[in-house]
Amino acid sequence: MKLKLITFLSVLFVFFFCISCTQVIEKISEAAVEEKEAEEEKEGEAYKAEEEISKEEEIEFIKEPIEEVELPSPIPNEGCGNVAGRIFWNSQPVNGAKMVLCEKFSVFSGCEGQKFEGTSDEKGVFCIENAPTGEYSLVLQLPGEENYLFAGNFLKGATKIKIEEGKTLPLENIHAFKTDLKLISPFDNEEIEIRNPTLSWEDYGNAEYYLIYLAPEAGDIGKLIDEKTEEITFDVAVDILSCKFTWEIEAFNEYGRKIAESEYFNFFVKVECPSCYLKLITPSDKEKIKYGEKIALSWEEHPLADKYNLSIRNTDTNEYAVEFVKTSDTSYEIIEPIPEGEYYWGVFALDSFGTNLAYDATYFTVTK
């Protein structure tokens, strides 16, 4: 009996010992797996870090070669302040750029009222000193250029500079562009008899690529914005309509900085094809309509139109009497009386894709 008991206990001990061993082995295996996963994760993080370093090196490689310099900060006179910054063209500092703070500035009349000037040095650094406190427009003129350009924080689109007493305002780097890129064809105000013209311009030596702006006077057919090319010609792929078009070219360097732009040229497509203009019929331009009368709007059918988009807006309140209503007809009636006042109304001709093909607008007045 004792022998059986001893044998049973021995078997039981071995059984539990084996279970314990299995659990230990499982735990060791789990630990090994966890350790392996941790190592793999660590290796993954190391690879990711190396990849990020590689990306940083790549970004560093294409980064502009702009050396940081300290801006001047002279002590201004009582009641005055300064402004300091750096100016670049083609990612290089500009020596001899004229920087002007204008009390008032417009593209038509130029700099008016008080103005304060500074000139950039060989590092592109400028400082305009002792301007009375207030808000000014900062404009610039590059050496050899006739035109003045707005300056300021180009990234945020700011053109106003606020001068505070006793302070020197540091500006972010200003990246200017020139206006000497020359357009060749179509030349300004040329009439062409082709619906797929080729645009061409002179090679701009420092340009890495160009952006093309082409827009019709009415409608969206042929509108090409931010169309990019490395060539100095561009074939218009769409069949543009009979219309007046405006075009312009901008040049950019390898760092994506705009370095030049052309003037705007117009050309006219004179061919037997649908027009970008839609003709309104009634009411006639500046027609007077008595309050309470039914207003019947009508326009000529456009051969490519699938629908028309109509709007009527009060010019004084900017409120819409009709806010962009789509119709397949070439007429629209306003039965309910609308308040007295002047109204601006227009109609877009839309194709089946919703593209604006043609447009026209005019005024009418509701009177007592």
Helices and strands as residue ranges (DSSP letters): H 2-62, E 80-89, E 92-93, E 98-106, E 110-119, E 125-132, E 134-141, E 149-150, E 160-163, E 168-170, E 174-176, E 178-181, E 183-185, E 190-192, E 198-201, E 209-216, E 224-229, E 233-235, E 244-252, E 258-262, E 265-269, E 280-282, E 287-290, E 295-299, E 307-314, E 320-327, E 331-334, E 341-350, E 356-367
